[in-house]
């Protein structure tokens, strides 16, 4: 198993930036496809982006519109989400997730391991 702990959330003004981190512990980090999801109040959990063990990343361009980037540092067992040009609509709890099936998938059920989430609030 792998344990995931997110950090880096907080309050930011619209137009600002934040970088979220997700530290993994337990099994070898490179065994996992890693992903970011977010969930706003009253809404379903939404795919933000994912990255393979070798660093090939995809993002949900419909929602993120080129503003977000997913990366990982395998030497540090850490997943990152760089968020730029933040908008009030980005306000949500952001979760990192992992699967060990070498599967990049935009649905939450494809991931077996989840962090506790970090809250991001964007003020207008």
Secondary structure, DSSP 8 states (H G I E B T S, - for coil): -EEEEEE--EEEETT--EEEEEEEEES-GGG-EEEEEEE-TTS--EEEEEE-TT--EEE-HHHHTT-EEEEEEGGGTEEEEEE-S--GGG-EEEEEEEESSS---SSGGG--EE---EEEEEE-
